[in-house]
Structure formats: C-alpha cells, structure tokens
C-alpha cells in the first residue's frame, strides 16, 4: 500500500488541477500521463487519488458551511441585541425625575430592577390619574 500512496501523492503533486473526484476520468488521465501496465495497480492509484480528492472536497464543503452558519448566527444575534438596549434607556430616564421619594421609602434590600419596574408602574398610574 505504501507504493500506491507514494505514487498517488507524486501524481497529485504534479497534476492536482487536472484530476477530479470521478474515478473513471482519473483512470483515463493516468493512461495519458503515465505507463502503468498493471490494471489492478492503475485502478488502486486512481481510486486512492479519487478518495483523497473527495475527502478534500468534503472538508472544504464542511468548512464553508461552518463559516456561513457562523455568519448567519452573528447576523441574527446583532439585531436582537440592539433593540433591547434602546427601550432600557428610555424608562430609566423618566422615573428618575418624578418619584425620587418613593425608592427611599422602600427597603434597600430589593434589587434595582424591581425598583425600576415599580417606578414605571407608579408613573403609569400617575399619568392615568392626571
């Protein structure tokens, strides 16, 4: 098998652009390029070359698919992150002006997110009554 690998790699190094993933075309090309009298040896070399090129093609396809999926993932994650930042900035600016006394009356142990939510609810209630 070492002889087949050695001969195949030599042929691939020289004629890689002319060889493909089709066994019969590779076998025919071997007839044109070299003199191999043994049919079995010629088939083994052409088969090994075809196998290597198919593996290489499969690897390139998987690599390209991975790159495209990462690009799609990045594109889908970007727009979702941007709109979420905008609404968070607006409610924080409104409650700070009016209900400054209300957070002081509540216990300090509550998280800041609950305080902001309560301030928003209180602002909505005060707007409804006005």
N, CA, C and O atoms as a Tinker XYZ file with bonds, in Angstrom:
   520  protein
     1  N      0.816000   -1.193000    0.000000    73     2
     2  CA     0.000000    0.000000    0.000000    64     1     3
     3  C      0.859000    1.257000    0.000000    63     2     4     5
     4  O      0.427000    2.299000   -0.492000    81     3
     5  N      2.068000    1.172000    0.544000    73     3     6
     6  CA     2.957000    2.332000    0.559000    64     5     7
     7  C      3.293000    2.780000   -0.856000    63     6     8     9
     8  O      3.410000    3.976000   -1.124000    81     7
     9  N      3.447000    1.830000   -1.748000    73     7    10
    10  CA     3.773000    2.146000   -3.134000    64     9    11
    11  C      2.621000    2.925000   -3.772000    63    10    12    13
    12  O      2.850000    3.875000   -4.521000    81    11
    13  N      1.415000    2.531000   -3.480000    73    11    14
    14  CA     0.246000    3.206000   -4.051000    64    13    15
    15  C      0.140000    4.631000   -3.511000    63    14    16    17
    16  O     -0.119000    5.567000   -4.267000    81    15
    17  N      0.337000    4.791000   -2.217000    73    15    18
    18  CA     0.276000    6.126000   -1.618000    64    17    19
    19  C      1.364000    7.023000   -2.179000    63    18    20    21
    20  O      1.115000    8.186000   -2.497000    81    19
    21  N      2.568000    6.486000   -2.301000    73    19    22
    22  CA     3.690000    7.266000   -2.812000    64    21    23
    23  C      3.446000    7.707000   -4.251000    63    22    24    25
    24  O      3.628000    8.877000   -4.588000    81    23
    25  N      3.032000    6.765000   -5.097000    73    23    26
    26  CA     2.773000    7.103000   -6.496000    64    25    27
    27  C      1.598000    8.086000   -6.626000    63    26    28    29
    28  O      1.637000    9.011000   -7.438000    81    27
    29  N      0.578000    7.872000   -5.831000    73    27    30
    30  CA    -0.589000    8.752000   -5.881000    64    29    31
    31  C     -0.240000   10.172000   -5.470000    63    30    32    33
    32  O     -0.678000   11.128000   -6.111000    81    31
    33  N      0.540000   10.321000   -4.411000    73    31    34
    34  CA     0.909000   11.667000   -3.971000    64    33    35
    35  C      1.814000   12.350000   -4.982000    63    34    36    37
    36  O      1.715000   13.561000   -5.180000    81    35
    37  N      2.700000   11.590000   -5.628000    73    35    38
    38  CA     3.543000   12.180000   -6.668000    64    37    39
    39  C      2.696000   12.694000   -7.832000    63    38    40    41
    40  O      2.922000   13.791000   -8.341000    81    39
    41  N      1.733000   11.899000   -8.237000    73    39    42
    42  CA     0.864000   12.303000   -9.346000    64    41    43
    43  C     -0.009000   13.487000   -8.929000    63    42    44    45
    44  O     -0.213000   14.414000   -9.712000    81    43
    45  N     -0.517000   13.457000   -7.712000    73    43    46
    46  CA    -1.339000   14.572000   -7.221000    64    45    47
    47  C     -0.545000   15.872000   -7.146000    63    46    48    49
    48  O     -1.056000   16.937000   -7.493000    81    47
    49  N      0.691000   15.785000   -6.699000    73    47    50
    50  CA     1.507000   16.992000   -6.599000    64    49    51
    51  C      1.738000   17.629000   -7.964000    63    50    52    53
    52  O      1.775000   18.854000   -8.083000    81    51
    53  N      1.893000   16.813000   -8.976000    73    51    54
    54  CA     2.156000   17.341000  -10.309000    64    53    55
    55  C      0.895000   17.769000  -11.047000    63    54    56    57
    56  O      0.889000   18.801000  -11.717000    81    55
    57  N     -0.180000   16.979000  -10.929000    73    55    58
    58  CA    -1.354000   17.180000  -11.779000    64    57    59
    59  C     -2.647000   17.389000  -10.981000    63    58    60    61
    60  O     -3.716000   16.981000  -11.434000    81    59
    61  N     -2.569000   18.000000   -9.831000    73    59    62
    62  CA    -3.756000   18.131000   -8.981000    64    61    63
    63  C     -4.880000   18.908000   -9.668000    63    62    64    65
    64  O     -6.053000   18.580000   -9.488000    81    63
    65  N     -4.543000   19.917000  -10.440000    73    63    66
    66  CA    -5.575000   20.717000  -11.094000    64    65    67
    67  C     -6.295000   19.966000  -12.212000    63    66    68    69
    68  O     -7.398000   20.353000  -12.597000    81    67
    69  N     -5.688000   18.894000  -12.742000    73    67    70
    70  CA    -6.291000   18.134000  -13.839000    64    69    71
    71  C     -7.045000   16.903000  -13.361000    63    70    72    73
    72  O     -7.761000   16.276000  -14.141000    81    71
    73  N     -6.895000   16.549000  -12.098000    73    71    74
    74  CA    -7.576000   15.382000  -11.530000    64    73    75
    75  C     -8.838000   15.832000  -10.808000    63    74    76    77
    76  O     -8.933000   16.974000  -10.359000    81    75
    77  N     -9.818000   14.917000  -10.698000    73    75    78
    78  CA   -11.072000   15.265000  -10.045000    64    77    79
    79  C    -11.571000   14.146000   -9.156000    63    78    80    81
    80  O    -10.824000   13.239000   -8.789000    81    79
    81  N    -12.848000   14.226000   -8.815000    73    79    82
    82  CA   -13.436000   13.229000   -7.924000    64    81    83
    83  C    -14.117000   12.091000   -8.686000    63    82    84    85
    84  O    -14.797000   11.265000   -8.077000    81    83
    85  N    -13.950000   12.038000   -9.983000    73    83    86
    86  CA   -14.527000   10.967000  -10.791000    64    85    87
    87  C    -13.458000    9.912000  -11.077000    63    86    88    89
    88  O    -12.430000   10.201000  -11.690000    81    87
    89  N    -13.716000    8.692000  -10.624000    73    87    90
    90  CA   -12.746000    7.607000  -10.752000    64    89    91
    91  C    -12.386000    7.319000  -12.208000    63    90    92    93
    92  O    -11.207000    7.187000  -12.533000    81    91
    93  N    -13.376000    7.220000  -13.084000    73    91    94
    94  CA   -13.099000    6.851000  -14.481000    64    93    95
    95  C    -12.280000    7.927000  -15.192000    63    94    96    97
    96  O    -11.405000    7.609000  -15.997000    81    95
    97  N    -12.556000    9.185000  -14.902000    73    95    98
    98  CA   -11.754000   10.260000  -15.508000    64    97    99
    99  C    -10.312000   10.231000  -14.997000    63    98   100   101
   100  O     -9.373000   10.449000  -15.763000    81    99
   101  N    -10.143000    9.961000  -13.704000    73    99   102
   102  CA    -8.797000    9.870000  -13.131000    64   101   103
   103  C     -8.026000    8.692000  -13.733000    63   102   104   105
   104  O     -6.834000    8.806000  -14.016000    81   103
   105  N     -8.702000    7.579000  -13.924000    73   103   106
   106  CA    -8.066000    6.399000  -14.507000    64   105   107
   107  C     -7.639000    6.684000  -15.948000    63   106   108   109
   108  O     -6.548000    6.300000  -16.369000    81   107
   109  N     -8.501000    7.354000  -16.689000    73   107   110
   110  CA    -8.179000    7.700000  -18.073000    64   109   111
   111  C     -7.013000    8.691000  -18.119000    63   110   112   113
   112  O     -6.149000    8.595000  -18.989000    81   111
   113  N     -6.992000    9.633000  -17.191000    73   111   114
   114  CA    -5.891000   10.589000  -17.139000    64   113   115
   115  C     -4.573000    9.891000  -16.817000    63   114   116   117
   116  O     -3.527000   10.259000  -17.351000    81   115
   117  N     -4.622000    8.886000  -15.947000    73   115   118
   118  CA    -3.411000    8.119000  -15.633000    64   117   119
   119  C     -2.862000    7.430000  -16.885000    63   118   120   121
   120  O     -1.647000    7.339000  -17.056000    81   119
   121  N     -3.740000    6.949000  -17.752000    73   119   122
   122  CA    -3.296000    6.328000  -19.005000    64   121   123
   123  C     -2.541000    7.333000  -19.867000    63   122   124   125
   124  O     -1.564000    6.971000  -20.523000    81   123
   125  N     -2.976000    8.575000  -19.875000    73   123   126
   126  CA    -2.347000    9.606000  -20.689000    64   125   127
   127  C     -1.015000   10.067000  -20.105000    63   126   128   129
   128  O     -0.068000   10.338000  -20.843000    81   127
   129  N     -0.946000   10.153000  -18.790000    73   127   130
   130  CA     0.227000   10.731000  -18.132000    64   129   131
   131  C      1.327000    9.712000  -17.873000    63   130   132   133
   132  O      2.510000   10.032000  -17.985000    81   131
   133  N      0.946000    8.495000  -17.531000    73   131   134
   134  CA     1.946000    7.513000  -17.125000    64   133   135
   135  C      1.745000    6.189000  -17.860000    63   134   136   137
   136  O      0.734000    5.956000  -18.523000    81   135
   137  N      2.752000    5.340000  -17.710000    73   135   138
   138  CA     2.667000    4.000000  -18.281000    64   137   139
   139  C      2.601000    3.018000  -17.122000    63   138   140   141
   140  O      3.611000    2.680000  -16.503000    81   139
   141  N      1.380000    2.570000  -16.850000    73   139   142
   142  CA     1.170000    1.586000  -15.794000    64   141   143
   143  C      0.570000    0.369000  -16.477000    63   142   144   145
   144  O     -0.570000    0.403000  -16.941000    81   143
   145  N      1.337000   -0.692000  -16.534000    73   143   146
   146  CA     0.891000   -1.883000  -17.273000    64   145   147
   147  C     -0.103000   -2.716000  -16.487000    63   146   148   149
   148  O     -0.947000   -3.392000  -17.075000    81   147
   149  N     -0.016000   -2.676000  -15.188000    73   147   150
   150  CA    -0.905000   -3.472000  -14.354000    64   149   151
   151  C     -2.243000   -2.743000  -14.175000    63   150   152   153
   152  O     -2.301000   -1.619000  -13.677000    81   151
   153  N     -3.308000   -3.422000  -14.596000    73   151   154
   154  CA    -4.638000   -2.833000  -14.476000    64   153   155
   155  C     -5.013000   -2.639000  -13.007000    63   154   156   157
   156  O     -5.601000   -1.617000  -12.653000    81   155
   157  N     -4.691000   -3.581000  -12.172000    73   155   158
   158  CA    -5.016000   -3.503000  -10.749000    64   157   159
   159  C     -4.284000   -2.336000  -10.084000    63   158   160   161
   160  O     -4.872000   -1.609000   -9.284000    81   159
   161  N     -3.016000   -2.161000  -10.410000    73   159   162
   162  CA    -2.243000   -1.064000   -9.841000    64   161   163
   163  C     -2.809000    0.280000  -10.291000    63   162   164   165
   164  O     -2.928000    1.210000   -9.493000    81   163
   165  N     -3.154000    0.377000  -11.561000    73   163   166
   166  CA    -3.725000    1.612000  -12.102000    64   165   167
   167  C     -5.048000    1.938000  -11.396000    63   166   168   169
   168  O     -5.303000    3.091000  -11.046000    81   167
   169  N     -5.883000    0.915000  -11.192000    73   167   170
   170  CA    -7.155000    1.130000  -10.509000    64   169   171
   171  C     -6.958000    1.556000   -9.055000    63   170   172   173
   172  O     -7.676000    2.419000   -8.552000    81   171
   173  N     -5.989000    0.950000   -8.392000    73   171   174
   174  CA    -5.725000    1.305000   -6.999000    64   173   175
   175  C     -5.220000    2.740000   -6.886000    63   174   176   177
   176  O     -5.629000    3.478000   -5.989000    81   175
   177  N     -4.344000    3.128000   -7.784000    73   175   178
   178  CA    -3.817000    4.507000   -7.762000    64   177   179
   179  C     -4.935000    5.504000   -8.062000    63   178   180   181
   180  O     -5.086000    6.502000   -7.357000    81   179
   181  N     -5.721000    5.232000   -9.115000    73   179   182
   182  CA    -6.825000    6.127000   -9.465000    64   181   183
   183  C     -7.847000    6.185000   -8.331000    63   182   184   185
   184  O     -8.396000    7.247000   -8.040000    81   183
   185  N     -8.096000    5.057000   -7.702000    73   183   186
   186  CA    -9.038000    5.019000   -6.583000    64   185   187
   187  C     -8.546000    5.798000   -5.388000    63   186   188   189
   188  O     -9.319000    6.506000   -4.742000    81   187
   189  N     -7.263000    5.675000   -5.087000    73   187   190
   190  CA    -6.690000    6.397000   -3.960000    64   189   191
   191  C     -6.708000    7.900000   -4.217000    63   190   192   193
   192  O     -7.009000    8.683000   -3.316000    81   191
   193  N     -6.390000    8.299000   -5.433000    73   191   194
   194  CA    -6.426000    9.724000   -5.797000    64   193   195
   195  C     -7.853000   10.253000   -5.659000    63   194   196   197
   196  O     -8.072000   11.335000   -5.114000    81   195
   197  N     -8.817000    9.481000   -6.156000    73   195   198
   198  CA   -10.219000    9.888000   -6.067000    64   197   199
   199  C    -10.649000   10.022000   -4.610000    63   198   200   201
   200  O    -11.345000   10.970000   -4.246000    81   199
   201  N    -10.234000    9.078000   -3.789000    73   199   202
   202  CA   -10.579000    9.089000   -2.369000    64   201   203
   203  C    -10.017000   10.337000   -1.682000    63   202   204   205
   204  O    -10.713000   10.988000   -0.903000    81   203
   205  N     -8.776000   10.661000   -1.969000    73   203   206
   206  CA    -8.142000   11.833000   -1.362000    64   205   207
   207  C     -8.850000   13.110000   -1.791000    63   206   208   209
   208  O     -9.118000   13.984000   -0.966000    81   207
   209  N     -9.153000   13.218000   -3.088000    73   207   210
   210  CA    -9.808000   14.427000   -3.580000    64   209   211
   211  C    -11.238000   14.565000   -3.056000    63   210   212   213
   212  O    -11.705000   15.678000   -2.818000    81   211
   213  N    -11.931000   13.445000   -2.876000    73   211   214
   214  CA   -13.283000   13.505000   -2.306000    64   213   215
   215  C    -13.228000   13.957000   -0.847000    63   214   216   217
   216  O    -14.062000   14.749000   -0.409000    81   215
   217  N    -12.259000   13.460000   -0.107000    73   215   218
   218  CA   -12.098000   13.883000    1.288000    64   217   219
   219  C    -11.814000   15.379000    1.357000    63   218   220   221
   220  O    -12.381000   16.098000    2.180000    81   219
   221  N    -10.927000   15.830000    0.480000    73   219   222
   222  CA   -10.571000   17.244000    0.451000    64   221   223
   223  C    -11.796000   18.091000    0.116000    63   222   224   225
   224  O    -12.011000   19.135000    0.732000    81   223
   225  N    -12.597000   17.656000   -0.846000    73   223   226
   226  CA   -13.801000   18.380000   -1.241000    64   225   227
   227  C    -14.817000   18.402000   -0.094000    63   226   228   229
   228  O    -15.442000   19.430000    0.166000    81   227
   229  N    -14.977000   17.284000    0.577000    73   227   230
   230  CA   -15.909000   17.196000    1.697000    64   229   231
   231  C    -15.472000   18.128000    2.822000    63   230   232   233
   232  O    -16.302000   18.805000    3.428000    81   231
   233  N    -14.183000   18.164000    3.099000    73   231   234
   234  CA   -13.643000   19.047000    4.128000    64   233   235
   235  C    -13.908000   20.506000    3.781000    63   234   236   237
   236  O    -14.315000   21.284000    4.644000    81   235
   237  N    -13.681000   20.882000    2.526000    73   235   238
   238  CA   -13.911000   22.261000    2.089000    64   237   239
   239  C    -15.387000   22.629000    2.194000    63   238   240   241
   240  O    -15.719000   23.748000    2.587000    81   239
   241  N    -16.269000   21.705000    1.848000    73   239   242
   242  CA   -17.710000   21.958000    1.948000    64   241   243
   243  C    -18.125000   22.175000    3.402000    63   242   244   245
   244  O    -18.888000   23.092000    3.704000    81   243
   245  N    -17.622000   21.332000    4.295000    73   243   246
   246  CA   -17.940000   21.475000    5.713000    64   245   247
   247  C    -17.389000   22.780000    6.273000    63   246   248   249
   248  O    -18.038000   23.442000    7.083000    81   247
   249  N    -16.210000   23.134000    5.842000    73   247   250
   250  CA   -15.586000   24.372000    6.293000    64   249   251
   251  C    -16.422000   25.575000    5.847000    63   250   252   253
   252  O    -16.676000   26.487000    6.634000    81   251
   253  N    -16.845000   25.570000    4.584000    73   251   254
   254  CA   -17.651000   26.658000    4.053000    64   253   255
   255  C    -19.005000   26.729000    4.758000    63   254   256   257
   256  O    -19.498000   27.818000    5.050000    81   255
   257  N    -19.600000   25.578000    5.030000    73   255   258
   258  CA   -20.884000   25.529000    5.719000    64   257   259
   259  C    -20.757000   26.089000    7.134000    63   258   260   261
   260  O    -21.645000   26.800000    7.603000    81   259
   261  N    -19.676000   25.776000    7.799000    73   259   262
   262  CA   -19.442000   26.272000    9.142000    64   261   263
   263  C    -19.275000   27.790000    9.137000    63   262   264   265
   264  O    -19.812000   28.481000   10.004000    81   263
   265  N    -18.536000   28.302000    8.168000    73   263   266
   266  CA   -18.333000   29.744000    8.054000    64   265   267
   267  C    -19.666000   30.447000    7.814000    63   266   268   269
   268  O    -19.946000   31.476000    8.429000    81   267
   269  N    -20.490000   29.893000    6.921000    73   267   270
   270  CA   -21.784000   30.501000    6.626000    64   269   271
   271  C    -22.712000   30.460000    7.832000    63   270   272   273
   272  O    -23.437000   31.422000    8.089000    81   271
   273  N    -22.697000   29.364000    8.568000    73   271   274
   274  CA   -23.561000   29.275000    9.746000    64   273   275
   275  C    -23.119000   30.260000   10.827000    63   274   276   277
   276  O    -23.962000   30.827000   11.522000    81   275
   277  N    -21.827000   30.469000   10.976000    73   275   278
   278  CA   -21.337000   31.447000   11.946000    64   277   279
   279  C    -21.726000   32.859000   11.538000    63   278   280   281
   280  O    -22.079000   33.678000   12.386000    81   279
   281  N    -21.662000   33.149000   10.234000    73   279   282
   282  CA   -22.081000   34.469000    9.754000    64   281   283
   283  C    -23.565000   34.681000   10.018000    63   282   284   285
   284  O    -23.971000   35.750000   10.473000    81   283
   285  N    -24.376000   33.662000    9.732000    73   283   286
   286  CA   -25.816000   33.774000    9.968000    64   285   287
   287  C    -26.120000   33.953000   11.447000    63   286   288   289
   288  O    -27.007000   34.721000   11.819000    81   287
   289  N    -25.387000   33.247000   12.276000    73   287   290
   290  CA   -25.582000   33.353000   13.716000    64   289   291
   291  C    -25.223000   34.750000   14.200000    63   290   292   293
   292  O    -25.923000   35.319000   15.038000    81   291
   293  N    -24.145000   35.298000   13.683000    73   291   294
   294  CA   -23.731000   36.650000   14.064000    64   293   295
   295  C    -24.766000   37.671000   13.608000    63   294   296   297
   296  O    -25.066000   38.617000   14.337000    81   295
   297  N    -25.314000   37.489000   12.411000    73   295   298
   298  CA   -26.299000   38.433000   11.889000    64   297   299
   299  C    -27.593000   38.361000   12.684000    63   298   300   301
   300  O    -28.215000   39.394000   12.933000    81   299
   301  N    -28.009000   37.181000   13.083000    73   299   302
   302  CA   -29.250000   37.062000   13.838000    64   301   303
   303  C    -29.082000   37.561000   15.263000    63   302   304   305
   304  O    -30.052000   38.042000   15.848000    81   303
   305  N    -27.914000   37.470000   15.835000    73   303   306
   306  CA   -27.689000   37.931000   17.201000    64   305   307
   307  C    -27.517000   39.443000   17.274000    63   306   308   309
   308  O    -27.910000   40.044000   18.274000    81   307
   309  N    -26.958000   40.067000   16.277000    73   307   310
   310  CA   -26.732000   41.506000   16.297000    64   309   311
   311  C    -28.026000   42.301000   16.372000    63   310   312   313
   312  O    -28.161000   43.128000   17.274000    81   311
   313  N    -28.986000   42.096000   15.472000    73   311   314
   314  CA   -30.199000   42.904000   15.543000    64   313   315
   315  C    -30.980000   42.686000   16.835000    63   314   316   317
   316  O    -31.632000   43.618000   17.306000    81   315
   317  N    -30.942000   41.529000   17.406000    73   315   318
   318  CA   -31.672000   41.263000   18.638000    64   317   319
   319  C    -31.078000   42.035000   19.807000    63   318   320   321
   320  O    -31.815000   42.437000   20.707000    81   319
   321  N    -29.779000   42.251000   19.819000    73   319   322
   322  CA   -29.126000   42.933000   20.922000    64   321   323
   323  C    -29.340000   44.447000   20.853000    63   322   324   325
   324  O    -29.458000   45.090000   21.897000    81   323
   325  N    -29.392000   45.019000   19.682000    73   323   326
   326  CA   -29.523000   46.470000   19.540000    64   325   327
   327  C    -30.868000   46.999000   20.018000    63   326   328   329
   328  O    -30.874000   47.952000   20.797000    81   327
   329  N    -32.016000   46.444000   19.605000    73   327   330
   330  CA   -33.291000   46.991000   20.075000    64   329   331
   331  C    -33.476000   46.828000   21.576000    63   330   332   333
   332  O    -34.157000   47.648000   22.192000    81   331
   333  N    -32.905000   45.816000   22.178000    73   331   334
   334  CA   -33.054000   45.610000   23.608000    64   333   335
   335  C    -32.376000   46.723000   24.394000    63   334   336   337
   336  O    -32.816000   47.036000   25.500000    81   335
   337  N    -31.330000   47.325000   23.865000    73   335   338
   338  CA   -30.617000   48.379000   24.562000    64   337   339
   339  C    -31.413000   49.685000   24.539000    63   338   340   341
   340  O    -31.349000   50.443000   25.507000    81   339
   341  N    -32.144000   49.968000   23.493000    73   339   342
   342  CA   -32.873000   51.222000   23.372000    64   341   343
   343  C    -34.022000   51.346000   24.369000    63   342   344   345
   344  O    -34.109000   52.374000   25.040000    81   343
   345  N    -34.915000   50.351000   24.506000    73   343   346
   346  CA   -36.022000   50.514000   25.463000    64   345   347
   347  C    -35.545000   50.620000   26.906000    63   346   348   349
   348  O    -36.204000   51.272000   27.715000    81   347
   349  N    -34.442000   50.011000   27.245000    73   347   350
   350  CA   -33.946000   50.069000   28.608000    64   349   351
   351  C    -33.512000   51.479000   28.976000    63   350   352   353
   352  O    -33.612000   51.855000   30.143000    81   351
   353  N    -33.038000   52.268000   28.028000    73   351   354
   354  CA   -32.562000   53.614000   28.299000    64   353   355
   355  C    -33.727000   54.572000   28.539000    63   354   356   357
   356  O    -33.597000   55.471000   29.370000    81   355
   357  N    -34.844000   54.422000   27.858000    73   355   358
   358  CA   -35.966000   55.340000   27.983000    64   357   359
   359  C    -36.653000   55.269000   29.346000    63   358   360   361
   360  O    -36.838000   56.316000   29.966000    81   359
   361  N    -37.042000   54.095000   29.849000    73   359   362
   362  CA   -37.721000   54.060000   31.149000    64   361   363
   363  C    -36.826000   54.524000   32.296000    63   362   364   365
   364  O    -37.338000   55.063000   33.277000    81   363
   365  N    -35.546000   54.339000   32.211000    73   363   366
   366  CA   -34.655000   54.747000   33.288000    64   365   367
   367  C    -34.591000   56.259000   33.408000    63   366   368   369
   368  O    -34.386000   56.765000   34.512000    81   367
   369  N    -34.757000   57.002000   32.323000    73   367   370
   370  CA   -34.679000   58.454000   32.359000    64   369   371
   371  C    -35.944000   59.056000   32.951000    63   370   372   373
   372  O    -35.841000   60.045000   33.677000    81   371
   373  N    -37.125000   58.522000   32.687000    73   371   374
   374  CA   -38.380000   59.083000   33.169000    64   373   375
   375  C    -38.561000   58.948000   34.681000    63   374   376   377
   376  O    -38.871000   59.946000   35.331000    81   375
   377  N    -38.384000   57.768000   35.270000    73   375   378
   378  CA   -38.651000   57.627000   36.701000    64   377   379
   379  C    -37.692000   58.418000   37.583000    63   378   380   381
   380  O    -38.054000   58.735000   38.716000    81   379
   381  N    -36.522000   58.745000   37.135000    73   379   382
   382  CA   -35.548000   59.440000   37.961000    64   381   383
   383  C    -35.992000   60.862000   38.276000    63   382   384   385
   384  O    -35.609000   61.397000   39.316000    81   383
   385  N    -36.773000   61.481000   37.429000    73   383   386
   386  CA   -37.169000   62.868000   37.643000    64   385   387
   387  C    -38.295000   63.007000   38.663000    63   386   388   389
   388  O    -38.205000   63.873000   39.533000    81   387
   389  N    -39.331000   62.211000   38.599000    73   387   390
   390  CA   -40.524000   62.426000   39.416000    64   389   391
   391  C    -40.540000   61.668000   40.745000    63   390   392   393
   392  O    -40.601000   62.311000   41.793000    81   391
   393  N    -40.488000   60.328000   40.752000    73   391   394
   394  CA   -40.676000   59.613000   42.030000    64   393   395
   395  C    -39.370000   59.355000   42.782000    63   394   396   397
   396  O    -39.041000   58.200000   43.049000    81   395
   397  N    -38.636000   60.382000   43.123000    73   395   398
   398  CA   -37.385000   60.209000   43.847000    64   397   399
   399  C    -37.631000   59.820000   45.301000    63   398   400   401
   400  O    -36.791000   59.149000   45.900000    81   399
   401  N    -38.752000   60.221000   45.881000    73   399   402
   402  CA   -39.039000   59.928000   47.281000    64   401   403
   403  C    -39.515000   58.492000   47.478000    63   402   404   405
   404  O    -39.315000   57.933000   48.556000    81   403
   405  N    -40.131000   57.882000   46.484000    73   403   406
   406  CA   -40.675000   56.542000   46.632000    64   405   407
   407  C    -39.612000   55.477000   46.869000    63   406   408   409
   408  O    -39.824000   54.647000   47.753000    81   407
   409  N    -38.487000   55.426000   46.159000    73   407   410
   410  CA   -37.497000   54.381000   46.429000    64   409   411
   411  C    -36.912000   54.468000   47.837000    63   410   412   413
   412  O    -36.531000   53.442000   48.401000    81   411
   413  N    -36.833000   55.653000   48.414000    73   411   414
   414  CA   -36.279000   55.791000   49.752000    64   413   415
   415  C    -37.206000   55.169000   50.785000    63   414   416   417
   416  O    -36.730000   54.679000   51.810000    81   415
   417  N    -38.514000   55.171000   50.550000    73   415   418
   418  CA   -39.471000   54.621000   51.487000    64   417   419
   419  C    -39.445000   53.097000   51.484000    63   418   420   421
   420  O    -39.816000   52.476000   52.480000    81   419
   421  N    -39.018000   52.491000   50.398000    73   419   422
   422  CA   -38.969000   51.040000   50.288000    64   421   423
   423  C    -37.692000   50.506000   50.924000    63   422   424   425
   424  O    -36.718000   51.245000   51.056000    81   423
   425  N    -37.679000   49.243000   51.317000    73   423   426
   426  CA   -36.456000   48.662000   51.895000    64   425   427
   427  C    -35.314000   48.643000   50.887000    63   426   428   429
   428  O    -35.551000   48.482000   49.690000    81   427
   429  N    -34.103000   48.801000   51.345000    73   427   430
   430  CA   -32.922000   48.861000   50.487000    64   429   431
   431  C    -32.512000   47.483000   49.993000    63   430   432   433
   432  O    -31.651000   47.396000   49.118000    81   431
   433  N    -33.083000   46.409000   50.509000    73   431   434
   434  CA   -32.693000   45.053000   50.139000    64   433   435
   435  C    -33.231000   44.631000   48.781000    63   434   436   437
   436  O    -32.756000   43.638000   48.229000    81   435
   437  N    -34.204000   45.344000   48.222000    73   435   438
   438  CA   -34.778000   44.964000   46.927000    64   437   439
   439  C    -33.800000   45.246000   45.797000    63   438   440   441
   440  O    -33.053000   46.222000   45.855000    81   439
   441  N    -33.796000   44.404000   44.771000    73   439   442
   442  CA   -32.928000   44.638000   43.627000    64   441   443
   443  C    -33.351000   45.880000   42.857000    63   442   444   445
   444  O    -34.500000   46.312000   42.938000    81   443
   445  N    -32.416000   46.446000   42.112000    73   443   446
   446  CA   -32.651000   47.674000   41.358000    64   445   447
   447  C    -33.683000   47.468000   40.260000    63   446   448   449
   448  O    -34.432000   48.395000   39.952000    81   447
   449  N    -33.745000   46.294000   39.663000    73   447   450
   450  CA   -34.692000   46.029000   38.582000    64   449   451
   451  C    -36.125000   46.111000   39.089000    63   450   452   453
   452  O    -36.999000   46.608000   38.380000    81   451
   453  N    -36.382000   45.634000   40.301000    73   451   454
   454  CA   -37.728000   45.722000   40.860000    64   453   455
   455  C    -38.100000   47.167000   41.137000    63   454   456   457
   456  O    -39.247000   47.562000   40.927000    81   455
   457  N    -37.129000   47.973000   41.616000    73   455   458
   458  CA   -37.387000   49.387000   41.873000    64   457   459
   459  C    -37.760000   50.105000   40.593000    63   458   460   461
   460  O    -38.689000   50.913000   40.579000    81   459
   461  N    -37.054000   49.820000   39.535000    73   459   462
   462  CA   -37.336000   50.467000   38.258000    64   461   463
   463  C    -38.703000   50.046000   37.753000    63   462   464   465
   464  O    -39.450000   50.874000   37.234000    81   463
   465  N    -39.045000   48.767000   37.897000    73   463   466
   466  CA   -40.347000   48.289000   37.456000    64   465   467
   467  C    -41.461000   48.953000   38.259000    63   466   468   469
   468  O    -42.478000   49.350000   37.690000    81   467
   469  N    -41.284000   49.077000   39.557000    73   467   470
   470  CA   -42.295000   49.726000   40.382000    64   469   471
   471  C    -42.410000   51.201000   40.046000    63   470   472   473
   472  O    -43.513000   51.746000   40.051000    81   471
   473  N    -41.294000   51.860000   39.753000    73   471   474
   474  CA   -41.334000   53.261000   39.379000    64   473   475
   475  C    -42.086000   53.451000   38.077000    63   474   476   477
   476  O    -42.840000   54.412000   37.925000    81   475
   477  N    -41.885000   52.534000   37.131000    73   475   478
   478  CA   -42.583000   52.617000   35.855000    64   477   479
   479  C    -44.076000   52.436000   36.073000    63   478   480   481
   480  O    -44.882000   53.164000   35.493000    81   479
   481  N    -44.450000   51.472000   36.904000    73   479   482
   482  CA   -45.863000   51.236000   37.199000    64   481   483
   483  C    -46.461000   52.458000   37.884000    63   482   484   485
   484  O    -47.570000   52.878000   37.555000    81   483
   485  N    -45.731000   53.024000   38.829000    73   483   486
   486  CA   -46.214000   54.221000   39.528000    64   485   487
   487  C    -46.359000   55.390000   38.575000    63   486   488   489
   488  O    -47.313000   56.159000   38.684000    81   487
   489  N    -45.425000   55.540000   37.637000    73   487   490
   490  CA   -45.520000   56.615000   36.643000    64   489   491
   491  C    -46.744000   56.419000   35.772000    63   490   492   493
   492  O    -47.452000   57.380000   35.474000    81   491
   493  N    -47.000000   55.196000   35.362000    73   491   494
   494  CA   -48.160000   54.904000   34.528000    64   493   495
   495  C    -49.451000   55.213000   35.290000    63   494   496   497
   496  O    -50.393000   55.755000   34.712000    81   495
   497  N    -49.503000   54.875000   36.573000    73   495   498
   498  CA   -50.682000   55.153000   37.384000    64   497   499
   499  C    -50.890000   56.638000   37.557000    63   498   500   501
   500  O    -52.025000   57.112000   37.503000    81   499
   501  N    -49.811000   57.390000   37.765000    73   499   502
   502  CA   -49.943000   58.836000   37.944000    64   501   503
   503  C    -50.335000   59.515000   36.643000    63   502   504   505
   504  O    -51.035000   60.527000   36.673000    81   503
   505  N    -49.915000   59.000000   35.528000    73   503   506
   506  CA   -50.309000   59.563000   34.220000    64   505   507
   507  C    -51.788000   59.292000   33.960000    63   506   508   509
   508  O    -52.473000   60.132000   33.376000    81   507
   509  N    -52.286000   58.143000   34.380000    73   507   510
   510  CA   -53.694000   57.796000   34.183000    64   509   511
   511  C    -54.607000   58.696000   35.013000    63   510   512   513
   512  O    -55.699000   59.048000   34.565000    81   511
   513  N    -54.178000   59.069000   36.205000    73   511   514
   514  CA   -55.000000   59.910000   37.083000    64   513   515
   515  C    -54.971000   61.372000   36.664000    63   514   516   517
   516  O    -55.901000   62.102000   37.005000    81   515
   517  N    -53.962000   61.838000   35.948000    73   515   518
   518  CA   -53.877000   63.242000   35.584000    64   517   519
   519  C    -54.746000   63.599000   34.433000    63   518   520
   520  O    -54.774000   64.757000   34.016000    81   519
